[in-house]
């Protein structure tokens, strides 16, 4: 009788423990633009925010100098990070996947290349 009660109690604890903790996902993204020795950083709190707002940043990075005295060159570095924290009873873990890529090109060519890179990073992050 004692072993039956203990078995029921242990099963109840195991089942309630597995349902008590829920997994969480944290997404972040950033863009770092270096143009004419000026560095500008943009941070996004989610992949959706990055997808929605990063096109304008990329377009702005491709605008040429108004002086026209020197050739315009820009480096665009993008980073996307997804952290999944899963708990199962007392056993759990955290897995972080970070993908980073950068391009250096003329201002005219940087926009198209950066938008392709952006689309690939979003696709990789969304696959999680």
Order of alpha helices (4+ residues) and beta strands (2+ residues): alpha-beta-beta-alpha-beta-beta-alpha
